[in-house]
Amino acid sequence: MTSDPQAPGAAAVYLDIQETADDQLHTQSYYAQIKVLTEKGKELATVEIPYRGNFQVTDIQARTIHPDGTVLPLEGKPEDLLVAKSGDVRFGRKVFTLPSVEVGSVLEYRYNLEYPDDHVSSPTWEIQRRYFVHHAHYAFTPFKGFLRGDQNITSHYFTNSRGQVLNTLEWWMRLPNGQKLNQDAMGRFSLDVTDIPAIPDEEWMPPIQSYLYKVFFYYIAAANANDFWAGETKRWSKDVDHFADPGKEIRAAVGSLIAPGDSDEMKAQKLYAAVQALDNTDYSRQKSASELKQLKLRMAKRAEDTWAQKSGSSEDIALLYLAMLRAAGLTAYAAKVVDRLEGPFDPAYMDADQFDDTMVILDAGGKETLLDPGEKMCPFEAVSWRHSGVGGIRQSAQGSGFLVTPEQNYKLNTLERDADLTLDGQGGVTGTIIFVMAGQEALRWRQRELENDDSEVKKQFDREVEEMVPNGVDAHVDHFLGMDNPADNLVAMVKVTGSMGMATAKRIILPGYFFETRAREPFVHEAKRIAPVDMRYGEVVTDAVKYHPPAGLRVEGAPQDATLPWTGHALYVTKSKSDPGTLEVQRLLARGFTQCKPEEYETLRSFYAKVATDDQQELVLREAAEARGN
């Protein structure tokens, strides 16, 4: 067996998976049986077992079974690797490699994870894997006291990091149609699943963890979701107000930054610029405790600490900005939101660790404005796309509660590519390209520049431009303008040399759309779609390419003017204009949508297929009759 009809083209499949967790015995056990179908599938021979703290991986057993029935057991001890350490907690992994794996081999391994009696470790069942799963069985026995029956009454209890007693067992799940989580009369859980498709690998997917099949259990110190979020948002808001309470140092700093005659908006802008100018350690390097001690600084516990050391994390800087707004007499609130790269906010999952980033809401003149001061190089009143259209919690005059941030306005995210190119009679080209970026594209390159030196940023920009221009054309950025000022457009000046197209005895055949020669429009080659589409943010891309052909050549064929609307979603427009000595080709693709459901995919694909077809048009220059003579 080197192929599986239920998983065409798969490199491997899981024949069986078994996971059992018992919080009374403080153990979890794992078993996997894998069939290797291709050379790539042999990568599954290396197994990594993550663990943390004083949890122990025990009873590791593994073997390789060759197609002829030969059995090769694992010999030697697994390697123990330290991954990270946080305080006194150690995060590591055990690693072993099954011996002599061949295409057609079956891999089998099992192990236990044991943890101390004063811990519970409610399981997470990853139902969907990188490879097709034929069968899997899962079982979980909760800790005594969370089971049913008088015999399970106990005086033993567990607490969370804040000392609250864990009194409720909750679970969150996403399962395929027809699959059901079972709970028996004692309160033990089990799940059997069959024929689980592999994790999809499609372009422009949402965060993979946001829609995979899985089940995870957790103990909380609340009776229900309403109680949990009421307590969490109240606690969070109290912590925010404590950190952002403006003391005399903050008030003095604000007094030196703003003027009495400034409008509320002007005050907010000046203070925003002041905190943006600080060292954001999420983009540079966070100082260790010993470094802070040497510099006579301390870990930020109040806004004054962040201002005093002129540096802090994104959260520290956002809360410092909140403190400054309040010191200036403005009404402002904090918000805590998820990062769209990580996944959506789900209030049914009662865990505040879903939230990643802190933002600030300015209430001025009866209008609320969402601000992103912790996002380095993000302009005033702009928001990173990772914080747009996401859920979270917020403060308000009425108390704390939920919020959903606004979607991105696609018109604010623009990329203009203006090329001025001189051609010779053999298809050689020289000239310049000016890239003008605003919104998310400008923010991306400015943040990249924070983490790299100038030469490295130029190399990275050149690599992206290389994917845009025709084969045979060399394009190298000469310099950037506005890199340090997020309030301005970001401009890249690029020099162009080389050759493109094809020259015959009487004609030069060139790509009609200079920037789309090597571009691959998304979705055109995907006939079907499993996952939703998430294109991060809407944008407007505008191209204007001016050609200067050599004397004696005239335009025989140019791209036809076209307008392709996808009502309410996107618009594609092209135009060409010929004057003596020049030909200008213009192209616009405006995309107002960011997300699309799988059932809408056929319409989306149809639009991009039309765009891809139109982009294949050619520009043909022919020798003029008067230039040929008699």
Sequence and secondary structure as in RCSB ss.txt:
>XXXX:A:sequence
MTSDPQAPGAAAVYLDIQETADDQLHTQSYYAQIKVLTEKGKELATVEIPYRGNFQVTDIQARTIHPDGTVLPLE
GKPEDLLVAKSGDVRFGRKVFTLPSVEVGSVLEYRYNLEYPDDHVSSPTWEIQRRYFVHHAHYAFTPFKGFLRGD
QNITSHYFTNSRGQVLNTLEWWMRLPNGQKLNQDAMGRFSLDVTDIPAIPDEEWMPPIQSYLYKVFFYYIAAANA
NDFWAGETKRWSKDVDHFADPGKEIRAAVGSLIAPGDSDEMKAQKLYAAVQALDNTDYSRQKSASELKQLKLRMA
KRAEDTWAQKSGSSEDIALLYLAMLRAAGLTAYAAKVVDRLEGPFDPAYMDADQFDDTMVILDAGGKETLLDPGE
KMCPFEAVSWRHSGVGGIRQSAQGSGFLVTPEQNYKLNTLERDADLTLDGQGGVTGTIIFVMAGQEALRWRQREL
ENDDSEVKKQFDREVEEMVPNGVDAHVDHFLGMDNPADNLVAMVKVTGSMGMATAKRIILPGYFFETRAREPFVH
EAKRIAPVDMRYGEVVTDAVKYHPPAGLRVEGAPQDATLPWTGHALYVTKSKSDPGTLEVQRLLARGFTQCKPEE
YETLRSFYAKVATDDQQELVLREAAEARGN
>XXXX:A:secstr
    TTSTT SEEEEEEEEEEETTTTEEEEEEEEEE SSGGGGGGEEEEEEETT EEEEEEEEEE TTS EEE  
S  EEEEEEEETTEEEEEEEEE SS  TT EEEEEEEEE  TT     EEE S SS EEEEEEEEE  TTSSSSG
GG  S   B TTS B  EEEEEEE  TT   EE TTS EEEEEEEE      SS   GGGTS EEEEEEESSSSH
HHHHHHHHHHHHHHHHHHT   HHHHHHHHHHS TT  HHHHHHHHHHHHHTSEETTTS    HHHHHHTT    
SSHHHHHHHTEE HHHHHHHHHHHHHHTT EEEEEEE  TTT    TTS  GGG  EEEEEEEETTEEEEE TTS
TT  TT   GGGSS EEEE  TT  EEEE     GGGSEEEEEEEEEE TTSEEEEEEEEEEETHHHHHHHHHHH
HS HHHHHHHHHHHHHTTS TTEEEEEEEEESTT TTS EEEEEEEEEE SEE SSEEEEESSGGGSS   TTTT
 S  SS EE SS EEEEEEEEEE  TTEEEEE    EEEEETTTEEEEEEEEEETTEEEEEEEEEE   EE GGG
HHHHHHHHHHHHHHTT EEEEEE HHHH  
